[in-house]
């Protein structure tokens, strides 16, 4: 992962890398990361453009609710997250949990 990646970007990538096969939607990531939507969604767009995330639309949603955009980490994104963590930085997600933050 480039050293220019923000802590918020690393946070999103780490959250998605925790369960790489699972599709996650934005609201779920907002809760896990504690980020605001104005920060999260541009990060998701950049990571998707970079090829570190896959994005798709929800197939079937509950009646009366719009379909949600879903995201999951790619193999390249998982490698980038692993490099970030191996570089001596403690997981941002883990630090938040240890600090008792709920997001």
Secondary structure per residue as TSV (DSSP state, phi and psi in degrees):
chain	resnum	aa	ss	phi	psi
A	1	X	-	360.0	132.4
A	2	X	-	-59.6	146.6
A	3	X	T	-68.0	-14.8
A	4	X	T	-77.9	-9.4
A	5	X	-	-62.7	134.0
A	6	X	-	-72.3	159.9
A	7	X	H	-58.2	-34.1
A	8	X	H	-67.0	-39.8
A	9	X	H	-65.8	-43.3
A	10	X	H	-62.3	-38.9
A	11	X	H	-59.4	-46.7
A	12	X	H	-64.2	-46.2
A	13	X	H	-64.2	-40.0
A	14	X	H	-66.1	-40.5
A	15	X	H	-61.8	-42.8
A	16	X	H	-72.7	-32.1
A	17	X	H	-72.8	-19.4
A	18	X	T	-61.6	-31.8
A	19	X	T	-138.0	77.8
A	20	X	T	-63.3	-24.7
A	21	X	T	-85.9	-13.3
A	22	X	S	-86.9	131.6
A	23	X	-	-79.4	131.6
A	24	X	E	-121.4	145.8
A	25	X	E	-105.2	163.2
A	26	X	H	-54.6	-45.9
A	27	X	H	-60.7	-40.2
A	28	X	H	-60.4	-44.0
A	29	X	H	-68.5	-32.7
A	30	X	H	-60.7	-44.9
A	31	X	H	-65.7	-43.3
A	32	X	H	-69.2	-42.0
A	33	X	H	-89.6	-25.5
A	34	X	-	79.1	6.1
A	35	X	-	-76.2	160.6
A	36	X	-	-87.5	155.8
A	37	X	H	-60.6	-33.2
A	38	X	H	-66.8	-18.1
A	39	X	H	-96.5	-43.5
A	40	X	H	-63.5	-52.2
A	41	X	H	-65.6	-37.8
A	42	X	H	-63.9	-35.6
A	43	X	H	-64.7	-45.3
A	44	X	H	-59.4	-41.2
A	45	X	H	-63.6	-45.1
A	46	X	H	-64.5	-43.3
A	47	X	H	-65.7	-34.9
A	48	X	H	-67.0	-45.6
A	49	X	H	-61.0	-35.5
A	50	X	H	-74.2	-14.2
A	51	X	T	88.6	12.5
A	52	X	S	-91.5	-13.0
A	53	X	E	-131.9	150.5
A	54	X	E	-101.2	147.7
A	55	X	E	-134.2	143.4
A	56	X	E	-152.2	168.4
A	57	X	E	-96.8	144.0
A	58	X	-	-57.6	134.6
A	59	X	S	-67.6	-61.7
A	60	X	S	-126.7	121.1
A	61	X	-	-109.1	167.1
A	62	X	-	-59.8	147.5
A	63	X	T	-57.9	138.4
A	64	X	T	86.7	-3.9
A	65	X	S	-118.7	135.9
A	66	X	-	-63.5	154.6
A	67	X	-	-64.5	149.8
A	68	X	-	-104.0	152.3
A	69	X	E	-84.5	133.7
A	70	X	E	-116.3	149.1
A	71	X	E	-134.8	148.0
A	72	X	E	-150.9	156.2
A	73	X	E	-76.7	144.0
A	74	X	-	-89.2	172.6
A	75	X	H	-60.4	-40.4
A	76	X	H	-64.3	-40.9
A	77	X	H	-65.8	-38.5
A	78	X	H	-65.2	-38.9
A	79	X	H	-64.0	-41.7
A	80	X	H	-62.7	-40.9
A	81	X	H	-65.6	-39.6
A	82	X	H	-64.8	-40.7
A	83	X	H	-62.3	-41.4
A	84	X	H	-60.6	-45.4
A	85	X	H	-71.4	-35.6
A	86	X	H	-71.7	-18.2
A	87	X	T	-74.6	10.7
A	88	X	T	95.9	-6.0
A	89	X	-	-84.9	131.5
A	90	X	-	-68.9	148.2
A	91	X	-	-54.9	128.9
A	92	X	H	-63.9	-39.2
A	93	X	H	-63.2	-44.5
A	94	X	H	-64.8	-41.3
A	95	X	H	-58.6	-42.8
A	96	X	H	-62.4	-42.5
A	97	X	H	-66.2	-42.2
A	98	X	H	-63.9	-32.1
A	99	X	T	-79.8	-4.9
A	100	X	T	80.9	15.4
A	101	X	-	-79.4	139.0
A	102	X	-	-103.6	-17.6
A	103	X	-	74.4	360.0
